[in-house]
Structures are given as C-alpha cells and as structure tokens.
C-alpha cells in the first residue's frame, strides 16, 4: 500500500482528495517534483529541495512546510511503506480559490508511487527521439503543464520514437521530461538555456568531471551531425543512450562506450547511496 501526505494528513493515497475549486484543476496552476529513494534514502535530497523551493518562488507560492519538516514527512512515508525503495512525487498547487483566480493558500501533496524503470533493451539499443519546434514556458520551473508531450503522443508513436527533443530556431533545449547531452571526443556537452536543471543531469556532470571536459552552453542542431554519442538523463532514465534523432543516426547507430561508462558510474553511486 502506498501512503501520501495532504495538508497535514497522512493516509493511503487512494483516500487523499483535492477539492474542485483548486487552481491546479481550474487553471492548471501548479508545480511538482519527483525523485527516487535508494537503500531507503532520498536521492540528492538537498538538491531536490533546492529545486522545489526555486519552483515555488518563481510561481509565487509560499511553501507550507520547511525543509526539515518535509524531510520528516518523507521518512515517515518510507517507514509506512516498509522501507522499500519508492518514487516520491511532490505536487503543490495554487490551492482553493474563492474567485477561481486568486491565490490564498497552496495545497501540498506528497505521494509515494511505484518506480517504473526503463526497459533494459533501451539501454542496450538506445532510443529514438523526434524533433519538436517548441520551448517550455518557464522552463526552469517543474510545472504540471505537460500538455505538449501528451498532444504529441500519437506523432511519437507513429515515428516509432520514445520522446520529443525540443528545439527552437536551431537551438536544442531538452527532452519532454529529461535533459540532453552530446559527446564529442573528451567533451561532454549539455544545453544551459531554456531547460529544467535536472538533478540527475547535475549528478552526471559531477561524476564526469574527472574523465571529460564538461561544457554547459547552447547546443545547435547543426552539431548533431558529427557527435559520437548522445544520451538523456532523468530520475528514472539515469543515463539513457539516444541512437537516433528523427532520421539522423547518432554515431554508428549503436550505444557508445562513453554513455555506458557514465551509466555504470551512476549505478555505482546509487548502489552505495
């Protein structure tokens, strides 16, 4: 059974409910964050809290709980779940609004969920993504607005792809739910603008520093023609190779050794977390 927290109450998640005047429902005004636990411990808690706090500030939503209070709730939910590793989803909305537009007090949900790992075959063969002429609004905020990728689901399936790679005026930003990297020789390059600053992205850059020259900078579509490898990072994807972008084959079309190396390094980190 999965447990969750809602505005001071802890209960099984199927017993938690948000009212119909919530601004998340009426206006799509909300943000979230998502992380996993390893060995019963929240992964990179300090960094995730920092990002959640930043999203709340940018959305002009006061946090109902402080960092230590929230951590206590997280550990309580882990214990209620028997200590097994789980996924956490924080959701904060504009709360109940008397006039359907004004913010009074935010609603805060902390949910535990099943972890849905990437199928092993995707690590072995890599994934295909398709280009989309789009940049997320308020990209540095992890908002609940994911309508773009939902609307594009049929196009993604029709192309035999796994996701979208966003670009605008020839500059790449990110995938719909994860960050983007390319490898050229000993350079590990990732976009630095119009993106959500992923925690797995940050972790991988840190892990790579001793073996790569890490560059955070604008990445152009024209650069894709001579990259050796490409991959994406997120909580569930870890380091997931990309072997095809639209009709363009990346490298030789196979998962490259450097992506594998970084995945192994990440797996070693979380195994001992």
Phi, psi and omega in degrees: 000139178259138180248157178214172180238138174216109176049047175098350181251133174250129183201167171307141187300330180285356176257359179266139182214144177254136184289164187285347179265013180290137182292339174295323178280312187285324186235001183067027185263098181192166177222167179208172167213164189209131178208168180246163169253149173231128182055035177077011181240136176299132181282128176049048185306315183301319181289320179295319179296318179302317180290318179298317179297318179296317178299316181298317180297317181292334178267004179059040178245118177289137180286126180291334181235151173276176183299312183291321178297318181293320179298321178298320177296315180302313181292326176298315181293324176297315180297318179296334178273009177085010177084358181289150178296143187212168172260141176247135174236116172267131177229125175233129181245175177292352177084189182280129186242127181292334182239015177068015179214331184274142177269128176252292179218125182297154170259136181237122174248136171235112187244143169259142184220163171296145173275130179248091184289158176291137176303134183306328182299332180290328175289330181282322185249346184081172181240162173255139173234160177242148181284144177224130182280086190197146170227132181294141173292137182048058189301332181282353177260133178273075183281167180276004182277098178239029185294332183300308183290330177292317178295331183267006185302319181294320178295322178297311179298318182298331179272359184066031184253173180254337187193178175258147169244113184283139174212155177215126180051040175082005179248126181279142175245291188197173169275177185295331182221020183198168182266169189232138178226149168232156179237128174230106183061238180261014179259128173253117192239135180218143179299149181240001183232150176059039183227160163276131182278093186293146178284322175294321174305310182297319180296315181295319177299321179293317180294333186273348190302327183281346185238347182228159167267109186272127181238123170255113185194170174301138179242126184262151176303323182298339180285343186291340186288341181232025176278151177279315184214160173217150176205169178235154182229142172194176181303313183274329183280336186058248175241101188249117183295144173247121183250351178211134175237108188061236178266000183269125175275131180272126181060229179264010178087000179247159176296128185272162184293330183286322174297317178300318180300315181291324175296316179298319179294320178294315180298325178293321179298311185286333178298327182254018185294000000 
